[in-house]
Amino acid sequence: MEINIKKVDLKFNEELIPLNHIENIIIHHTHNPKLTVKSTHEMHIERFKWAGIGYNYFIEKDGEIFEGRGMYVGAHAKLHNHNSIGIALAGNFDETKPLKEQMDALINITLYFMKKYDIETKKVLGHRELEGVTKTCPGKLFSMDEFRLELQKRINK
């Protein structure tokens, strides 16, 4: 399976640590539908004082996949950053459903990483499903059960 992941020139404020043991894939939404990979990177630096974008990968509204931190420890899910890949979709899925182009891209990149790192479907989680998280992320209108079901259907083909 070939995945087209675009790179943008993101400058991080500190050296990033490589991911070396991946157990989970964690799905997020940006909550602000106007954010792009670049504006998210800038916001995470300015507002949160992080090294840069917290997500490993970022899917824009047109379905384009961009590398954020790539295969380096993220800043997207407290206590899970060292063993997970965080994938964010641009949008507020408390208000609208993700676009088809985004879902197609998300399914493809998730299946790619599941196969590459031998990750079971039950280990693909929404941010809200993590212990202690009170957010709705990746949004009330994003069904993680339906997403996992679709992943499993494609694996079983």
CNS distance restraints for C-alpha pairs under 8 A (distance, minus, plus):
assign (resid   1 and name CA) (resid 112 and name CA) 6.75 0.50 0.50
assign (resid   3 and name CA) (resid 108 and name CA) 7.20 0.50 0.50
assign (resid   3 and name CA) (resid 109 and name CA) 6.59 0.50 0.50
assign (resid   3 and name CA) (resid 112 and name CA) 7.46 0.50 0.50
assign (resid   4 and name CA) (resid  65 and name CA) 6.92 0.50 0.50
assign (resid   5 and name CA) (resid  64 and name CA) 7.65 0.50 0.50
assign (resid   5 and name CA) (resid  65 and name CA) 5.11 0.50 0.50
assign (resid   5 and name CA) (resid  66 and name CA) 5.33 0.50 0.50
assign (resid   5 and name CA) (resid  67 and name CA) 6.29 0.50 0.50
assign (resid   6 and name CA) (resid  64 and name CA) 7.64 0.50 0.50
assign (resid   6 and name CA) (resid  65 and name CA) 6.10 0.50 0.50
assign (resid   6 and name CA) (resid  66 and name CA) 4.64 0.50 0.50
assign (resid   6 and name CA) (resid  67 and name CA) 6.12 0.50 0.50
assign (resid   7 and name CA) (resid  66 and name CA) 5.79 0.50 0.50
assign (resid   7 and name CA) (resid  67 and name CA) 5.36 0.50 0.50
assign (resid   7 and name CA) (resid  68 and name CA) 7.95 0.50 0.50
assign (resid   8 and name CA) (resid  38 and name CA) 7.94 0.50 0.50
assign (resid   8 and name CA) (resid  66 and name CA) 7.25 0.50 0.50
assign (resid   8 and name CA) (resid  67 and name CA) 7.18 0.50 0.50
assign (resid  10 and name CA) (resid  38 and name CA) 7.43 0.50 0.50
assign (resid  10 and name CA) (resid  41 and name CA) 7.44 0.50 0.50
assign (resid  10 and name CA) (resid  52 and name CA) 7.86 0.50 0.50
assign (resid  10 and name CA) (resid  68 and name CA) 7.74 0.50 0.50
assign (resid  11 and name CA) (resid  52 and name CA) 7.33 0.50 0.50
assign (resid  12 and name CA) (resid  16 and name CA) 7.90 0.50 0.50
assign (resid  12 and name CA) (resid  51 and name CA) 5.13 0.50 0.50
assign (resid  12 and name CA) (resid  52 and name CA) 5.14 0.50 0.50
assign (resid  13 and name CA) (resid  50 and name CA) 7.71 0.50 0.50
assign (resid  13 and name CA) (resid  51 and name CA) 4.52 0.50 0.50
assign (resid  13 and name CA) (resid  52 and name CA) 6.63 0.50 0.50
assign (resid  14 and name CA) (resid  51 and name CA) 5.52 0.50 0.50
assign (resid  16 and name CA) (resid  72 and name CA) 6.01 0.50 0.50
assign (resid  16 and name CA) (resid  73 and name CA) 6.79 0.50 0.50
assign (resid  17 and name CA) (resid  72 and name CA) 5.38 0.50 0.50
assign (resid  17 and name CA) (resid  73 and name CA) 5.57 0.50 0.50
assign (resid  18 and name CA) (resid  71 and name CA) 6.09 0.50 0.50
assign (resid  18 and name CA) (resid  72 and name CA) 4.14 0.50 0.50
assign (resid  18 and name CA) (resid  73 and name CA) 5.90 0.50 0.50
assign (resid  19 and name CA) (resid  71 and name CA) 5.59 0.50 0.50
assign (resid  19 and name CA) (resid  72 and name CA) 4.81 0.50 0.50
assign (resid  19 and name CA) (resid  73 and name CA) 5.24 0.50 0.50
assign (resid  19 and name CA) (resid  82 and name CA) 6.37 0.50 0.50
assign (resid  19 and name CA) (resid  83 and name CA) 6.93 0.50 0.50
assign (resid  20 and name CA) (resid  83 and name CA) 7.55 0.50 0.50
assign (resid  21 and name CA) (resid  82 and name CA) 7.61 0.50 0.50
assign (resid  21 and name CA) (resid  83 and name CA) 5.49 0.50 0.50
assign (resid  21 and name CA) (resid  84 and name CA) 7.92 0.50 0.50
assign (resid  22 and name CA) (resid  82 and name CA) 7.78 0.50 0.50
assign (resid  22 and name CA) (resid  83 and name CA) 4.51 0.50 0.50
assign (resid  22 and name CA) (resid  84 and name CA) 5.14 0.50 0.50
assign (resid  22 and name CA) (resid  85 and name CA) 7.10 0.50 0.50
assign (resid  22 and name CA) (resid 117 and name CA) 6.82 0.50 0.50
assign (resid  23 and name CA) (resid  83 and name CA) 5.50 0.50 0.50
assign (resid  23 and name CA) (resid  84 and name CA) 5.79 0.50 0.50
assign (resid  23 and name CA) (resid 119 and name CA) 6.43 0.50 0.50
assign (resid  23 and name CA) (resid 123 and name CA) 6.96 0.50 0.50
assign (resid  24 and name CA) (resid  83 and name CA) 6.60 0.50 0.50
assign (resid  24 and name CA) (resid  84 and name CA) 4.63 0.50 0.50
assign (resid  24 and name CA) (resid  85 and name CA) 6.50 0.50 0.50
assign (resid  24 and name CA) (resid 119 and name CA) 6.84 0.50 0.50
assign (resid  24 and name CA) (resid 123 and name CA) 5.00 0.50 0.50
assign (resid  24 and name CA) (resid 124 and name CA) 5.79 0.50 0.50
assign (resid  24 and name CA) (resid 125 and name CA) 7.17 0.50 0.50
assign (resid  25 and name CA) (resid  84 and name CA) 5.41 0.50 0.50
assign (resid  25 and name CA) (resid  85 and name CA) 4.83 0.50 0.50
assign (resid  25 and name CA) (resid  86 and name CA) 5.99 0.50 0.50
assign (resid  25 and name CA) (resid  87 and name CA) 7.40 0.50 0.50
assign (resid  25 and name CA) (resid 110 and name CA) 7.45 0.50 0.50
assign (resid  25 and name CA) (resid 123 and name CA) 6.55 0.50 0.50
assign (resid  25 and name CA) (resid 124 and name CA) 4.78 0.50 0.50
assign (resid  25 and name CA) (resid 125 and name CA) 6.22 0.50 0.50
assign (resid  26 and name CA) (resid  77 and name CA) 7.89 0.50 0.50
assign (resid  26 and name CA) (resid  84 and name CA) 6.72 0.50 0.50
assign (resid  26 and name CA) (resid  85 and name CA) 6.13 0.50 0.50
assign (resid  26 and name CA) (resid  86 and name CA) 4.80 0.50 0.50
assign (resid  26 and name CA) (resid  87 and name CA) 6.25 0.50 0.50
assign (resid  26 and name CA) (resid 124 and name CA) 5.99 0.50 0.50
assign (resid  26 and name CA) (resid 125 and name CA) 4.90 0.50 0.50
assign (resid  26 and name CA) (resid 126 and name CA) 5.50 0.50 0.50
assign (resid  26 and name CA) (resid 127 and name CA) 5.90 0.50 0.50
assign (resid  27 and name CA) (resid  86 and name CA) 6.02 0.50 0.50
assign (resid  27 and name CA) (resid  87 and name CA) 5.11 0.50 0.50
assign (resid  27 and name CA) (resid  88 and name CA) 5.97 0.50 0.50
assign (resid  27 and name CA) (resid  89 and name CA) 7.94 0.50 0.50
assign (resid  27 and name CA) (resid 124 and name CA) 7.57 0.50 0.50
assign (resid  27 and name CA) (resid 125 and name CA) 6.17 0.50 0.50
assign (resid  27 and name CA) (resid 126 and name CA) 4.75 0.50 0.50
assign (resid  27 and name CA) (resid 127 and name CA) 5.92 0.50 0.50
assign (resid  27 and name CA) (resid 137 and name CA) 7.89 0.50 0.50
assign (resid  27 and name CA) (resid 138 and name CA) 6.28 0.50 0.50
assign (resid  28 and name CA) (resid  86 and name CA) 7.17 0.50 0.50
assign (resid  28 and name CA) (resid  87 and name CA) 6.05 0.50 0.50
assign (resid  28 and name CA) (resid  88 and name CA) 4.43 0.50 0.50
assign (resid  28 and name CA) (resid  89 and name CA) 6.28 0.50 0.50
assign (resid  28 and name CA) (resid 126 and name CA) 6.49 0.50 0.50
assign (resid  28 and name CA) (resid 127 and name CA) 5.93 0.50 0.50
assign (resid  28 and name CA) (resid 137 and name CA) 5.63 0.50 0.50
assign (resid  28 and name CA) (resid 138 and name CA) 4.42 0.50 0.50
assign (resid  29 and name CA) (resid  88 and name CA) 5.12 0.50 0.50
assign (resid  29 and name CA) (resid  89 and name CA) 4.78 0.50 0.50
assign (resid  29 and name CA) (resid  90 and name CA) 5.87 0.50 0.50
assign (resid  29 and name CA) (resid  91 and name CA) 5.86 0.50 0.50
assign (resid  29 and name CA) (resid  92 and name CA) 6.33 0.50 0.50
assign (resid  29 and name CA) (resid  93 and name CA) 6.88 0.50 0.50
assign (resid  29 and name CA) (resid 137 and name CA) 6.05 0.50 0.50
assign (resid  29 and name CA) (resid 138 and name CA) 4.62 0.50 0.50
assign (resid  29 and name CA) (resid 139 and name CA) 6.80 0.50 0.50
assign (resid  30 and name CA) (resid  35 and name CA) 6.93 0.50 0.50
assign (resid  30 and name CA) (resid  88 and name CA) 6.50 0.50 0.50
assign (resid  30 and name CA) (resid  89 and name CA) 6.29 0.50 0.50
assign (resid  30 and name CA) (resid  90 and name CA) 5.22 0.50 0.50
assign (resid  30 and name CA) (resid  91 and name CA) 5.61 0.50 0.50
assign (resid  30 and name CA) (resid  92 and name CA) 6.45 0.50 0.50
assign (resid  30 and name CA) (resid 138 and name CA) 7.99 0.50 0.50
assign (resid  31 and name CA) (resid  90 and name CA) 7.47 0.50 0.50
assign (resid  31 and name CA) (resid  91 and name CA) 5.63 0.50 0.50
assign (resid  31 and name CA) (resid  92 and name CA) 4.14 0.50 0.50
assign (resid  31 and name CA) (resid  93 and name CA) 7.06 0.50 0.50
assign (resid  31 and name CA) (resid  94 and name CA) 7.85 0.50 0.50
assign (resid  31 and name CA) (resid 137 and name CA) 7.90 0.50 0.50
assign (resid  31 and name CA) (resid 139 and name CA) 7.85 0.50 0.50
assign (resid  32 and name CA) (resid  90 and name CA) 7.30 0.50 0.50
assign (resid  32 and name CA) (resid  91 and name CA) 5.86 0.50 0.50
assign (resid  32 and name CA) (resid  92 and name CA) 5.78 0.50 0.50
assign (resid  33 and name CA) (resid  90 and name CA) 5.47 0.50 0.50
assign (resid  33 and name CA) (resid  91 and name CA) 3.70 0.50 0.50
assign (resid  33 and name CA) (resid  92 and name CA) 5.40 0.50 0.50
assign (resid  34 and name CA) (resid  90 and name CA) 7.22 0.50 0.50
assign (resid  34 and name CA) (resid  91 and name CA) 7.13 0.50 0.50
assign (resid  35 and name CA) (resid  39 and name CA) 5.68 0.50 0.50
assign (resid  35 and name CA) (resid  40 and name CA) 5.87 0.50 0.50
assign (resid  35 and name CA) (resid  90 and name CA) 6.15 0.50 0.50
assign (resid  35 and name CA) (resid  91 and name CA) 7.69 0.50 0.50
assign (resid  36 and name CA) (resid  40 and name CA) 5.89 0.50 0.50
assign (resid  36 and name CA) (resid  60 and name CA) 6.34 0.50 0.50
assign (resid  36 and name CA) (resid  90 and name CA) 6.65 0.50 0.50
assign (resid  37 and name CA) (resid  41 and name CA) 6.17 0.50 0.50
assign (resid  37 and name CA) (resid  53 and name CA) 7.82 0.50 0.50
assign (resid  37 and name CA) (resid  58 and name CA) 6.14 0.50 0.50
assign (resid  37 and name CA) (resid  59 and name CA) 7.94 0.50 0.50
assign (resid  37 and name CA) (resid  60 and name CA) 7.35 0.50 0.50
assign (resid  37 and name CA) (resid  66 and name CA) 7.02 0.50 0.50
assign (resid  37 and name CA) (resid  68 and name CA) 7.07 0.50 0.50
assign (resid  38 and name CA) (resid  42 and name CA) 6.33 0.50 0.50
assign (resid  39 and name CA) (resid  43 and name CA) 6.02 0.50 0.50
assign (resid  40 and name CA) (resid  44 and name CA) 6.04 0.50 0.50
assign (resid  40 and name CA) (resid  53 and name CA) 6.10 0.50 0.50
assign (resid  41 and name CA) (resid  45 and name CA) 6.42 0.50 0.50
assign (resid  41 and name CA) (resid  52 and name CA) 5.16 0.50 0.50
assign (resid  41 and name CA) (resid  53 and name CA) 4.01 0.50 0.50
assign (resid  41 and name CA) (resid  54 and name CA) 7.58 0.50 0.50
assign (resid  41 and name CA) (resid  68 and name CA) 7.88 0.50 0.50
assign (resid  42 and name CA) (resid  46 and name CA) 6.11 0.50 0.50
assign (resid  42 and name CA) (resid  52 and name CA) 6.90 0.50 0.50
assign (resid  42 and name CA) (resid  53 and name CA) 7.32 0.50 0.50
assign (resid  43 and name CA) (resid  47 and name CA) 5.52 0.50 0.50
assign (resid  43 and name CA) (resid  48 and name CA) 7.36 0.50 0.50
assign (resid  43 and name CA) (resid  53 and name CA) 7.88 0.50 0.50
assign (resid  44 and name CA) (resid  48 and name CA) 5.12 0.50 0.50
assign (resid  44 and name CA) (resid  49 and name CA) 6.42 0.50 0.50
assign (resid  44 and name CA) (resid  50 and name CA) 5.76 0.50 0.50
assign (resid  44 and name CA) (resid  51 and name CA) 7.74 0.50 0.50
assign (resid  44 and name CA) (resid  52 and name CA) 5.65 0.50 0.50
assign (resid  44 and name CA) (resid  53 and name CA) 5.52 0.50 0.50
assign (resid  44 and name CA) (resid  54 and name CA) 6.97 0.50 0.50
assign (resid  45 and name CA) (resid  49 and name CA) 4.63 0.50 0.50
assign (resid  45 and name CA) (resid  50 and name CA) 4.90 0.50 0.50
assign (resid  45 and name CA) (resid  51 and name CA) 6.07 0.50 0.50
assign (resid  45 and name CA) (resid  52 and name CA) 5.09 0.50 0.50
assign (resid  45 and name CA) (resid  53 and name CA) 7.22 0.50 0.50
assign (resid  46 and name CA) (resid  50 and name CA) 7.81 0.50 0.50
assign (resid  50 and name CA) (resid  54 and name CA) 7.58 0.50 0.50
assign (resid  50 and name CA) (resid  75 and name CA) 7.82 0.50 0.50
assign (resid  52 and name CA) (resid  69 and name CA) 7.99 0.50 0.50
assign (resid  53 and name CA) (resid  68 and name CA) 6.07 0.50 0.50
assign (resid  53 and name CA) (resid  69 and name CA) 6.66 0.50 0.50
assign (resid  53 and name CA) (resid  75 and name CA) 7.56 0.50 0.50
assign (resid  54 and name CA) (resid  68 and name CA) 7.37 0.50 0.50
assign (resid  54 and name CA) (resid  69 and name CA) 6.86 0.50 0.50
assign (resid  54 and name CA) (resid  74 and name CA) 5.06 0.50 0.50
assign (resid  54 and name CA) (resid  75 and name CA) 4.05 0.50 0.50
assign (resid  54 and name CA) (resid  76 and name CA) 5.12 0.50 0.50
assign (resid  55 and name CA) (resid  68 and name CA) 5.72 0.50 0.50
assign (resid  55 and name CA) (resid  69 and name CA) 6.17 0.50 0.50
assign (resid  55 and name CA) (resid  74 and name CA) 5.72 0.50 0.50
assign (resid  55 and name CA) (resid  75 and name CA) 6.44 0.50 0.50
assign (resid  55 and name CA) (resid  76 and name CA) 5.67 0.50 0.50
assign (resid  55 and name CA) (resid  85 and name CA) 7.75 0.50 0.50
assign (resid  55 and name CA) (resid  86 and name CA) 5.10 0.50 0.50
assign (resid  55 and name CA) (resid  87 and name CA) 5.95 0.50 0.50
assign (resid  55 and name CA) (resid  88 and name CA) 6.37 0.50 0.50
assign (resid  56 and name CA) (resid  67 and name CA) 6.36 0.50 0.50
assign (resid  56 and name CA) (resid  68 and name CA) 4.75 0.50 0.50
assign (resid  56 and name CA) (resid  69 and name CA) 4.37 0.50 0.50
assign (resid  56 and name CA) (resid  70 and name CA) 4.64 0.50 0.50
assign (resid  56 and name CA) (resid  71 and name CA) 6.62 0.50 0.50
assign (resid  56 and name CA) (resid  72 and name CA) 7.17 0.50 0.50
assign (resid  56 and name CA) (resid  73 and name CA) 7.83 0.50 0.50
assign (resid  56 and name CA) (resid  74 and name CA) 5.98 0.50 0.50
assign (resid  56 and name CA) (resid  85 and name CA) 5.93 0.50 0.50
assign (resid  56 and name CA) (resid  86 and name CA) 5.16 0.50 0.50
assign (resid  56 and name CA) (resid  87 and name CA) 6.03 0.50 0.50
assign (resid  57 and name CA) (resid  65 and name CA) 6.94 0.50 0.50
assign (resid  57 and name CA) (resid  66 and name CA) 5.75 0.50 0.50
assign (resid  57 and name CA) (resid  67 and name CA) 4.72 0.50 0.50
assign (resid  57 and name CA) (resid  68 and name CA) 4.85 0.50 0.50
assign (resid  57 and name CA) (resid  69 and name CA) 6.85 0.50 0.50
assign (resid  57 and name CA) (resid  70 and name CA) 6.24 0.50 0.50
assign (resid  57 and name CA) (resid  85 and name CA) 7.83 0.50 0.50
assign (resid  57 and name CA) (resid  86 and name CA) 6.48 0.50 0.50
assign (resid  57 and name CA) (resid  87 and name CA) 4.80 0.50 0.50
assign (resid  57 and name CA) (resid  88 and name CA) 6.41 0.50 0.50
assign (resid  58 and name CA) (resid  65 and name CA) 5.75 0.50 0.50
assign (resid  58 and name CA) (resid  66 and name CA) 5.13 0.50 0.50
assign (resid  58 and name CA) (resid  67 and name CA) 6.36 0.50 0.50
assign (resid  58 and name CA) (resid  68 and name CA) 6.28 0.50 0.50
assign (resid  58 and name CA) (resid  87 and name CA) 5.70 0.50 0.50
assign (resid  58 and name CA) (resid  88 and name CA) 4.84 0.50 0.50
assign (resid  58 and name CA) (resid  89 and name CA) 5.87 0.50 0.50
assign (resid  58 and name CA) (resid  90 and name CA) 7.50 0.50 0.50
assign (resid  59 and name CA) (resid  63 and name CA) 5.78 0.50 0.50
assign (resid  59 and name CA) (resid  64 and name CA) 5.62 0.50 0.50
assign (resid  59 and name CA) (resid  65 and name CA) 4.57 0.50 0.50
assign (resid  59 and name CA) (resid  66 and name CA) 6.28 0.50 0.50
assign (resid  59 and name CA) (resid  87 and name CA) 7.49 0.50 0.50
assign (resid  59 and name CA) (resid  88 and name CA) 6.15 0.50 0.50
assign (resid  59 and name CA) (resid  89 and name CA) 4.70 0.50 0.50
assign (resid  59 and name CA) (resid  90 and name CA) 6.27 0.50 0.50
assign (resid  59 and name CA) (resid 102 and name CA) 6.40 0.50 0.50
assign (resid  59 and name CA) (resid 105 and name CA) 7.30 0.50 0.50
assign (resid  59 and name CA) (resid 106 and name CA) 7.34 0.50 0.50
assign (resid  60 and name CA) (resid  64 and name CA) 5.50 0.50 0.50
assign (resid  60 and name CA) (resid  65 and name CA) 6.64 0.50 0.50
assign (resid  60 and name CA) (resid  66 and name CA) 7.85 0.50 0.50
assign (resid  60 and name CA) (resid  89 and name CA) 6.12 0.50 0.50
assign (resid  60 and name CA) (resid  90 and name CA) 5.22 0.50 0.50
assign (resid  60 and name CA) (resid 102 and name CA) 6.98 0.50 0.50
assign (resid  61 and name CA) (resid  89 and name CA) 7.48 0.50 0.50
assign (resid  61 and name CA) (resid  90 and name CA) 5.96 0.50 0.50
assign (resid  61 and name CA) (resid  91 and name CA) 7.45 0.50 0.50
assign (resid  61 and name CA) (resid  99 and name CA) 6.83 0.50 0.50
assign (resid  61 and name CA) (resid 101 and name CA) 7.21 0.50 0.50
assign (resid  61 and name CA) (resid 102 and name CA) 6.04 0.50 0.50
assign (resid  62 and name CA) (resid 101 and name CA) 5.85 0.50 0.50
assign (resid  62 and name CA) (resid 102 and name CA) 6.51 0.50 0.50
assign (resid  63 and name CA) (resid 101 and name CA) 4.57 0.50 0.50
assign (resid  63 and name CA) (resid 102 and name CA) 4.25 0.50 0.50
assign (resid  63 and name CA) (resid 103 and name CA) 7.57 0.50 0.50
assign (resid  63 and name CA) (resid 104 and name CA) 7.32 0.50 0.50
assign (resid  63 and name CA) (resid 105 and name CA) 5.53 0.50 0.50
assign (resid  64 and name CA) (resid 102 and name CA) 7.65 0.50 0.50
assign (resid  64 and name CA) (resid 105 and name CA) 7.21 0.50 0.50
assign (resid  65 and name CA) (resid 105 and name CA) 7.01 0.50 0.50
assign (resid  69 and name CA) (resid  73 and name CA) 7.36 0.50 0.50
assign (resid  69 and name CA) (resid  74 and name CA) 6.42 0.50 0.50
assign (resid  71 and name CA) (resid  85 and name CA) 7.67 0.50 0.50
assign (resid  73 and name CA) (resid  81 and name CA) 5.71 0.50 0.50
assign (resid  73 and name CA) (resid  82 and name CA) 5.33 0.50 0.50
assign (resid  73 and name CA) (resid  83 and name CA) 7.79 0.50 0.50
assign (resid  73 and name CA) (resid  84 and name CA) 7.93 0.50 0.50
assign (resid  74 and name CA) (resid  81 and name CA) 5.13 0.50 0.50
assign (resid  74 and name CA) (resid  82 and name CA) 7.14 0.50 0.50
assign (resid  74 and name CA) (resid  84 and name CA) 7.99 0.50 0.50
assign (resid  74 and name CA) (resid  85 and name CA) 7.43 0.50 0.50
assign (resid  74 and name CA) (resid  86 and name CA) 7.02 0.50 0.50
assign (resid  75 and name CA) (resid  81 and name CA) 5.95 0.50 0.50
assign (resid  76 and name CA) (resid  81 and name CA) 6.47 0.50 0.50
assign (resid  76 and name CA) (resid  86 and name CA) 6.31 0.50 0.50
assign (resid  77 and name CA) (resid  81 and name CA) 5.66 0.50 0.50
assign (resid  77 and name CA) (resid  86 and name CA) 7.76 0.50 0.50
assign (resid  77 and name CA) (resid 127 and name CA) 6.90 0.50 0.50
assign (resid  80 and name CA) (resid  84 and name CA) 6.01 0.50 0.50
assign (resid  81 and name CA) (resid  85 and name CA) 7.51 0.50 0.50
assign (resid  81 and name CA) (resid  86 and name CA) 7.93 0.50 0.50
assign (resid  89 and name CA) (resid  98 and name CA) 7.98 0.50 0.50
assign (resid  89 and name CA) (resid 102 and name CA) 7.09 0.50 0.50
assign (resid  91 and name CA) (resid  96 and name CA) 7.91 0.50 0.50
assign (resid  91 and name CA) (resid  98 and name CA) 7.06 0.50 0.50
assign (resid  92 and name CA) (resid  96 and name CA) 6.39 0.50 0.50
assign (resid  92 and name CA) (resid  97 and name CA) 8.00 0.50 0.50
assign (resid  92 and name CA) (resid 139 and name CA) 6.64 0.50 0.50
assign (resid  93 and name CA) (resid  97 and name CA) 5.31 0.50 0.50
assign (resid  93 and name CA) (resid  98 and name CA) 6.42 0.50 0.50
assign (resid  93 and name CA) (resid 137 and name CA) 7.97 0.50 0.50
assign (resid  93 and name CA) (resid 138 and name CA) 6.43 0.50 0.50
assign (resid  93 and name CA) (resid 139 and name CA) 4.24 0.50 0.50
assign (resid  93 and name CA) (resid 140 and name CA) 6.18 0.50 0.50
assign (resid  93 and name CA) (resid 141 and name CA) 5.33 0.50 0.50
assign (resid  93 and name CA) (resid 142 and name CA) 6.10 0.50 0.50
assign (resid  94 and name CA) (resid 136 and name CA) 7.49 0.50 0.50
assign (resid  94 and name CA) (resid 138 and name CA) 7.94 0.50 0.50
assign (resid  94 and name CA) (resid 139 and name CA) 4.41 0.50 0.50
assign (resid  94 and name CA) (resid 140 and name CA) 4.63 0.50 0.50
assign (resid  94 and name CA) (resid 141 and name CA) 5.54 0.50 0.50
assign (resid  94 and name CA) (resid 142 and name CA) 7.79 0.50 0.50
assign (resid  95 and name CA) (resid 139 and name CA) 7.87 0.50 0.50
assign (resid  95 and name CA) (resid 140 and name CA) 7.80 0.50 0.50
assign (resid  95 and name CA) (resid 141 and name CA) 7.10 0.50 0.50
assign (resid  96 and name CA) (resid 141 and name CA) 6.57 0.50 0.50
assign (resid  97 and name CA) (resid 141 and name CA) 5.53 0.50 0.50
assign (resid  97 and name CA) (resid 142 and name CA) 6.39 0.50 0.50
assign (resid  98 and name CA) (resid 102 and name CA) 6.35 0.50 0.50
assign (resid  98 and name CA) (resid 103 and name CA) 6.53 0.50 0.50
assign (resid  98 and name CA) (resid 142 and name CA) 7.28 0.50 0.50
assign (resid  99 and name CA) (resid 103 and name CA) 6.37 0.50 0.50
assign (resid 100 and name CA) (resid 104 and name CA) 6.07 0.50 0.50
assign (resid 101 and name CA) (resid 105 and name CA) 6.25 0.50 0.50
assign (resid 102 and name CA) (resid 106 and name CA) 6.01 0.50 0.50
assign (resid 103 and name CA) (resid 107 and name CA) 6.00 0.50 0.50
assign (resid 104 and name CA) (resid 108 and name CA) 6.24 0.50 0.50
assign (resid 105 and name CA) (resid 109 and name CA) 6.16 0.50 0.50
assign (resid 106 and name CA) (resid 110 and name CA) 5.88 0.50 0.50
assign (resid 107 and name CA) (resid 111 and name CA) 6.03 0.50 0.50
assign (resid 107 and name CA) (resid 151 and name CA) 6.70 0.50 0.50
assign (resid 108 and name CA) (resid 112 and name CA) 6.12 0.50 0.50
assign (resid 109 and name CA) (resid 113 and name CA) 6.30 0.50 0.50
assign (resid 110 and name CA) (resid 114 and name CA) 6.02 0.50 0.50
assign (resid 111 and name CA) (resid 115 and name CA) 6.11 0.50 0.50
assign (resid 111 and name CA) (resid 151 and name CA) 6.94 0.50 0.50
assign (resid 111 and name CA) (resid 155 and name CA) 7.94 0.50 0.50
assign (resid 112 and name CA) (resid 116 and name CA) 6.12 0.50 0.50
assign (resid 113 and name CA) (resid 117 and name CA) 5.85 0.50 0.50
assign (resid 113 and name CA) (resid 118 and name CA) 7.79 0.50 0.50
assign (resid 113 and name CA) (resid 119 and name CA) 7.47 0.50 0.50
assign (resid 114 and name CA) (resid 118 and name CA) 5.34 0.50 0.50
assign (resid 114 and name CA) (resid 119 and name CA) 4.47 0.50 0.50
assign (resid 114 and name CA) (resid 120 and name CA) 6.71 0.50 0.50
assign (resid 114 and name CA) (resid 121 and name CA) 7.71 0.50 0.50
assign (resid 115 and name CA) (resid 119 and name CA) 6.72 0.50 0.50
assign (resid 119 and name CA) (resid 123 and name CA) 6.41 0.50 0.50
assign (resid 119 and name CA) (resid 124 and name CA) 7.87 0.50 0.50
assign (resid 120 and name CA) (resid 124 and name CA) 7.30 0.50 0.50
assign (resid 121 and name CA) (resid 148 and name CA) 6.10 0.50 0.50
assign (resid 121 and name CA) (resid 151 and name CA) 7.03 0.50 0.50
assign (resid 121 and name CA) (resid 152 and name CA) 6.62 0.50 0.50
assign (resid 122 and name CA) (resid 148 and name CA) 7.34 0.50 0.50
assign (resid 124 and name CA) (resid 148 and name CA) 7.18 0.50 0.50
assign (resid 125 and name CA) (resid 129 and name CA) 6.20 0.50 0.50
assign (resid 125 and name CA) (resid 130 and name CA) 7.52 0.50 0.50
assign (resid 125 and name CA) (resid 144 and name CA) 7.09 0.50 0.50
assign (resid 126 and name CA) (resid 130 and name CA) 7.38 0.50 0.50
assign (resid 126 and name CA) (resid 137 and name CA) 6.62 0.50 0.50
assign (resid 126 and name CA) (resid 138 and name CA) 6.00 0.50 0.50
assign (resid 126 and name CA) (resid 144 and name CA) 6.29 0.50 0.50
assign (resid 127 and name CA) (resid 133 and name CA) 7.24 0.50 0.50
assign (resid 127 and name CA) (resid 135 and name CA) 7.75 0.50 0.50
assign (resid 127 and name CA) (resid 136 and name CA) 7.76 0.50 0.50
assign (resid 127 and name CA) (resid 137 and name CA) 5.41 0.50 0.50
assign (resid 127 and name CA) (resid 138 and name CA) 6.34 0.50 0.50
assign (resid 128 and name CA) (resid 133 and name CA) 5.49 0.50 0.50
assign (resid 128 and name CA) (resid 134 and name CA) 6.54 0.50 0.50
assign (resid 128 and name CA) (resid 135 and name CA) 5.65 0.50 0.50
assign (resid 128 and name CA) (resid 136 and name CA) 5.42 0.50 0.50
assign (resid 128 and name CA) (resid 137 and name CA) 5.24 0.50 0.50
assign (resid 128 and name CA) (resid 138 and name CA) 7.04 0.50 0.50
assign (resid 129 and name CA) (resid 133 and name CA) 7.10 0.50 0.50
assign (resid 136 and name CA) (resid 140 and name CA) 5.94 0.50 0.50
assign (resid 138 and name CA) (resid 142 and name CA) 6.20 0.50 0.50
assign (resid 143 and name CA) (resid 147 and name CA) 6.25 0.50 0.50
assign (resid 144 and name CA) (resid 148 and name CA) 6.05 0.50 0.50
assign (resid 145 and name CA) (resid 149 and name CA) 6.10 0.50 0.50
assign (resid 146 and name CA) (resid 150 and name CA) 6.20 0.50 0.50
assign (resid 147 and name CA) (resid 151 and name CA) 6.29 0.50 0.50
assign (resid 148 and name CA) (resid 152 and name CA) 6.13 0.50 0.50
assign (resid 149 and name CA) (resid 153 and name CA) 6.16 0.50 0.50
assign (resid 150 and name CA) (resid 154 and name CA) 6.36 0.50 0.50
assign (resid 151 and name CA) (resid 155 and name CA) 6.25 0.50 0.50
assign (resid 152 and name CA) (resid 156 and name CA) 6.10 0.50 0.50
assign (resid 153 and name CA) (resid 157 and name CA) 6.46 0.50 0.50
